[in-house]
Amino acid sequence: MQIRSVLSAALSAVVAATTLTAMASPAQAVSNARACSQQVTVRGYSDDLDKTEYKGAFVGDLSALATDSGGRLFALSDRSKVFAMEHRLRPAGVISLADESGRALDSEGLAIERNGDFLVASELEPSVRRFDQRGRLLGRLPVPESFQVAPAGHGIVNRTLEGLTLDHGGRTLVASMEGWLTTDGMNTRRFQTWERHERGDFRLGRQWAYTAEPGYGISEIAATDDGRYLVLERSFAASVGWTAKLYLADPRRATDTSDVQALANDQPGVRFAQRTLLADLSGTCPSLGAVSHIPSQANPLIGNIEGLAILGHERGGRLRLLMTTDDGESTSEITRLYDVTVRLPH
């Protein structure tokens, strides 16, 4: 799959908008200067959307990115807004979302079906709802009872469904929990799948477990085309600010944990998803001249990274990614977009 021309132009705009000065060094040296690891390179970033508005809607609080079947890019705000982005990564439309009672969602995850319908995960209940392109609520997918926030289930407030992605066939939807269930180990994260049936509805599928970095939550996931998933983990500590790590998860041999009430990382008879570190974004990425409003931020390039979308393949087998931060409408945070490439290990 080639990068759509609209997205290619958009990413060119991201690179052009960076604070980097023009470089005359050889291409390989430039690549090395921006490399976070052998697998991951940050080509550039843009702060152009920070503290902006579109038709009266605040363009921030961005928690997810997704593309539709035509290659159009959409950004989800956790304030119940979906922004349609034009080729220079500027909003060209805004759609408002609401629950069955007309109330706002804590919208965190976004996937787009081939017919253009939005699948949106909210971490309040938690829930996954389907909306049409006008934002009209079409229905709600079943969610395991154990994922519900206590006392209804074992979920933790503000730590439930965060990541959402559709596989490339559009038949399997996958959601990730940001935090752990109170019945599980603190580093355990559950991933839930839904399978599309003949009528087009999604029904609960298999579930699998993943071991997160201690102190980190999963903020986003993205399906690759071979049954694996990019997993973005991030954390905040007063001493170093935001940190983030990008992993590759392979659940193809993982145990179905749908009927396992309590999970521990070393539990006999339960095989967790295989997990491979691709890059410690905060620890090894160059700062690229970025600034941060958080005095303790160790790497000023990194913020509260919550959104991740795979835009396509490049020559040499690298994936082109777009990532975004969630500024939380805070003066200490920045809405920042990142142009990233990743080479997946075999």
KOLZAKE-231148 format. One line per 5 residues: number of its first residue (from 1); their letters; for each residue x, y, z of C-alpha. Coordinates in steps of 0.25 Angstrom, whole numbers, plus 2048, in hexadecimal, padded with zeros to 3 digits. Layout:
<pts>
NUM> A> X,Y,Z | ...
</pts>
This chain:
<pts>
1> MQIRS> 800,800,800 | 806,80D,7FC | 804,81A,804 | 7F8,822,7FE | 7FC,82F,7F7
6> VLSAA> 7F4,837,801 | 7FB,831,80D | 809,832,806 | 806,841,804 | 802,842,813
11> LSAVV> 80E,83B,818 | 817,844,80F | 810,850,816 | 814,84A,823 | 822,849,820
16> AATTL> 822,857,81A | 81C,85C,826 | 827,857,830 | 830,861,837 | 83C,85A,831
21> TAMAS> 845,862,828 | 848,85D,81A | 853,852,81A | 85D,850,80F | 863,843,815
26> PAQAV> 862,836,80D | 855,82F,80E | 85A,824,816 | 85F,82D,821 | 852,835,821
31> SNARA> 84B,827,823 | 855,824,82F | 853,831,835 | 844,82F,836 | 845,820,83A
36> CSQQV> 83F,81C,847 | 844,80D,845 | 847,804,839 | 838,802,837 | 832,810,83A
41> TVRGY> 835,81E,834 | 82E,82B,837 | 82F,834,82A | 829,840,830 | 81E,846,838
46> SDDLD> 814,852,838 | 80E,85A,842 | 805,862,839 | 7F8,85D,83F | 7FB,861,84D
51> KTEYK> 7F0,869,854 | 7E8,86B,847 | 7DA,86B,844 | 7D1,867,838 | 7C3,86C,837
56> GAFVG> 7C2,86E,846 | 7C8,861,849 | 7D5,860,851 | 7DF,858,848 | 7E6,850,853
61> DLSAL> 7E3,845,85D | 7E7,83C,852 | 7E7,82D,856 | 7E6,825,849 | 7E9,826,83A
66> ATDSG> 7E4,81D,82F | 7E2,81D,820 | 7D6,818,818 | 7D6,80F,80C | 7D8,81B,803
71> GRLFA> 7E5,820,80A | 7DE,82C,812 | 7E4,82F,81F | 7DB,831,82C | 7DF,835,83A
76> LSDRS> 7D7,832,846 | 7D6,83B,852 | 7D2,836,85F | 7C8,841,860 | 7BF,83A,857
81> KVFAM> 7C4,840,84A | 7C9,83A,83D | 7D1,843,834 | 7D2,840,825 | 7E0,844,821
86> EHRLR> 7E4,84A,814 | 7F1,848,80C | 7F9,852,815 | 7F5,84C,822 | 7EB,857,824
91> PAGVI> 7DC,854,828 | 7D2,854,81C | 7C6,84F,824 | 7C2,84C,832 | 7B7,842,837
96> SLADE> 7B1,841,845 | 7AF,834,84C | 7A6,831,858 | 7A0,825,85F | 792,820,860
101> SGRAL> 78E,82B,869 | 795,836,861 | 7A0,837,86B | 7AF,839,867 | 7B8,82D,867
106> DSEGL> 7C6,82B,86C | 7CA,827,85E | 7D8,820,85D | 7D8,816,852 | 7D4,817,843
111> AIERN> 7D3,80D,838 | 7CC,810,82A | 7C4,805,823 | 7C5,804,814 | 7B7,80A,812
116> GDFLV> 7BC,817,81A | 7B6,814,828 | 7BD,817,834 | 7C0,80D,83F | 7C3,815,84C
121> ASELE> 7C8,810,859 | 7C5,818,866 | 7CC,815,873 | 7C1,81A,87C | 7B8,80D,87C
126> PSVRR> 7C0,808,874 | 7B9,806,867 | 7BB,805,858 | 7B0,80C,84F | 7AE,80D,840
131> FDQRG> 7AB,81B,83A | 7A8,81F,82C | 7AF,82A,824 | 7A6,834,82A | 7A8,830,838
136> RLLGR> 79B,829,83A | 79B,81E,844 | 799,810,83D | 79B,806,848 | 7A4,801,852
141> LPVPE> 7AD,7F5,853 | 7AD,7EB,85E | 7B8,7EC,868 | 7BD,7E2,873 | 7B6,7E4,880
146> SFQVA> 7C4,7E3,887 | 7C8,7EF,87F | 7BE,7F8,886 | 7C2,802,890 | 7C1,7FD,89F
151> PAGHG> 7B7,7F9,8A5 | 7B1,7F4,898 | 7BE,7ED,894 | 7CD,7EE,896 | 7D1,7FA,88E
156> IVNRT> 7D7,806,894 | 7D2,814,892 | 7D9,81B,886 | 7E1,80E,883 | 7D8,806,87A
161> LEGLT> 7D6,806,86B | 7E1,80F,865 | 7E6,809,858 | 7DE,804,84C | 7E1,7FF,83E
166> LDHGG> 7DB,7F7,833 | 7E4,7EC,82C | 7E6,7EF,81D | 7DB,7E6,819 | 7D1,7ED,821
171> RTLVA> 7CC,7E1,828 | 7D3,7E1,835 | 7D2,7ED,83F | 7DC,7EE,84A | 7DB,7F6,857
176> SMEGW> 7E6,7F8,862 | 7E4,7FB,870 | 7ED,807,875 | 7EE,801,883 | 7EC,7F4,88A
181> LTTDG> 7E0,7ED,890 | 7E0,7EC,89F | 7E0,7DD,89E | 7ED,7DD,896 | 7FB,7E0,898
186> MNTRR> 7FE,7EF,897 | 807,7ED,88A | 7FC,7E5,883 | 7F4,7EB,878 | 7E9,7E5,871
191> FQTWE> 7E5,7E6,862 | 7D7,7E3,85E | 7D3,7DF,850 | 7C6,7DF,848 | 7C3,7D8,83B
196> RHERG> 7BA,7DD,830 | 7AF,7D3,82D | 7A6,7D2,820 | 79C,7DD,824 | 7A8,7E6,826
201> DFRLG> 7A7,7E7,835 | 7B3,7E4,83E | 7B2,7D9,849 | 7BC,7D7,854 | 7C8,7CF,850
206> RQWAY> 7D5,7CA,856 | 7DC,7D1,861 | 7EB,7D1,864 | 7F5,7D7,86E | 801,7DF,86D
211> TAEPG> 80C,7E4,877 | 80E,7F3,878 | 81A,7FA,87D | 818,7FD,88C | 812,80A,88E
216> YGISE> 80D,80B,880 | 800,80B,879 | 7FC,808,86B | 7F7,814,864 | 7F6,80F,856
221> IAATD> 7F7,803,84D | 7F7,801,83E | 7F6,7F4,836 | 800,7F0,82C | 7FD,7E8,820
226> DGRYL> 803,7DB,825 | 7FB,7D9,832 | 804,7E1,83B | 801,7EE,842 | 809,7FB,845
231> VLERS> 807,7FE,854 | 80A,80C,859 | 80D,80D,868 | 80E,81A,870 | 810,81E,87E
236> FAASV> 812,82B,886 | 81B,82E,892 | 81E,83B,898 | 82D,839,897 | 82E,836,888
241> GWTAK> 821,83B,882 | 81B,832,877 | 821,825,873 | 81C,81C,867 | 820,80F,861
246> LYLAD> 81C,808,854 | 81B,7F9,854 | 817,7EE,84A | 80D,7E4,850 | 80A,7D7,84A
251> PRRAT> 7FE,7D0,84F | 7FD,7C5,845 | 801,7BA,84F | 7FB,7C1,85B | 7F1,7BA,864
256> DTSDV> 7E2,7BE,863 | 7E0,7C4,871 | 7D1,7C7,86F | 7CE,7BD,87A | 7DA,7C0,883
261> QALAN> 7D5,7C8,88F | 7E3,7CB,895 | 7F0,7CD,88D | 7FE,7CE,892 | 80B,7D0,889
266> DQPGV> 810,7C2,88C | 803,7BB,88D | 805,7AC,889 | 7FD,7A7,87D | 7FB,7B6,878
271> RFAQR> 804,7BB,86C | 804,7CA,86B | 806,7D1,85E | 815,7D2,85A | 81A,7E0,85C
276> TLLAD> 826,7E7,855 | 82B,7F5,858 | 82D,7FD,84C | 832,80A,852 | 832,812,85F
281> LSGTC> 82D,81E,859 | 830,827,865 | 83D,821,868 | 844,81F,85A | 83D,829,851
286> PSLGA> 844,836,84D | 83D,842,852 | 83D,849,844 | 83E,856,84A | 830,855,851
291> VSHIP> 82B,85D,85D | 823,858,869 | 81B,861,873 | 81E,856,87E | 82A,85A,885
296> SQANP> 82E,84C,889 | 82C,846,87B | 838,83E,878 | 836,83D,869 | 82F,84A,865
301> LIGNI> 82A,843,858 | 821,839,860 | 813,83D,865 | 807,835,869 | 807,82D,85C
306> EGLAI> 7F9,826,85A | 7F6,825,84B | 7FD,81C,841 | 7F9,818,833 | 800,810,828
311> LGHER> 7FF,818,81B | 806,80E,812 | 813,807,80D | 81F,80D,808 | 82B,807,800
316> GGRLR> 833,7FE,808 | 827,7F8,810 | 826,804,81A | 818,808,81F | 815,817,81F
321> LLMTT> 80E,81C,82C | 807,828,831 | 807,82B,840 | 800,835,848 | 800,83A,856
326> DDGES> 7F4,83E,85F | 7F7,84C,865 | 7EB,84B,86F | 7E8,859,86C | 7F3,85C,876
331> TSEIT> 7FD,868,874 | 808,85E,878 | 805,854,86D | 807,856,85E | 7FF,84F,852
336> RLYDV> 80A,849,84A | 80A,841,83E | 815,837,83B | 81A,831,82D | 820,824,830
341> TVRLP> 824,818,829 | 826,809,82E | 82C,7FD,829 | 826,7F1,82F | 82F,7E5,833
346> H> 82B,7D7,82C
</pts>
